[in-house]
Amino acid sequence: MIMYRAADEGELTEEEAGMLVRSFLSAGVDTTVRAVGGALESFARHPDQWQVLRADPSLARATAEEAIRYVSPFQTVFCTAGRAVDHGTIRLQPEDKIFLSLGAANHDPRKWERPDTFDIRRRTVGHVGFGAGIHGCAGQMLARLEMEVLFEAMARRISGFELAGEATYALNNTTRGFKSLPLRIR
Ligand code: HEM
């Protein structure tokens, strides 16, 4: 693994390599699983959108982006103000704790037209599903690529999805995704 190679070459300690591998695995697996699950459920509920993708599989990348916005699998981020900030309506002091609701921002009607509509042709620039700033998701390009490749391959083989039972959400403070998602795939 590249982290341990970096440790062998003296760029990291062995302990740092282990922590990095763990943070990539913990940050990168459930999030992507939940994004894909949420996208499939969205397609089952909006079958017209699956037909749009089937007609033009090159929309797979845009699909991944809209799924991240619409589903917002990583719902919340907490951070601490490093300095005083005055945004007019919001004033922060150093060390103030901040709760950011990425899911709410991704459905904010001041930013998005028809925010609660799943639309893979929408212009999704400005969504915050991967966070923002210096702590923005380190794996976002990989996640986008994984989803793009998957949706493109599925669009060529699958004619549609149907819910085959009641979907239930997993209880989690940070991520949004399914405990169970019965789907019939044609
Ligand atoms: C659809 C899938 C994914 C979503 C929605 C997602 C979302 C996020 C979000 C919202 C953050 C916090 C950003 C912030 O604090 O401002 C984050 C951080 C992070 N993500 Fe992802 N992520 C995904 C996939 C991945 C993958 C595949 C990897 C690695 C292989 C990864 C690695 C990380 C790491 C290492 C951080 C911490 C970055 C830091 O604190 O500097 N993520 N991700």
Residues whose N, C-alpha, C, O or C-beta is under 5 A from the ligand:
A	BS01	HEM	S23 F24 A27 G28 T31 T32 A35 P73 F74 V77 G129 F130 G131 A132 I134 H135 G136 C137 A138 G139 Q140 L142 A143
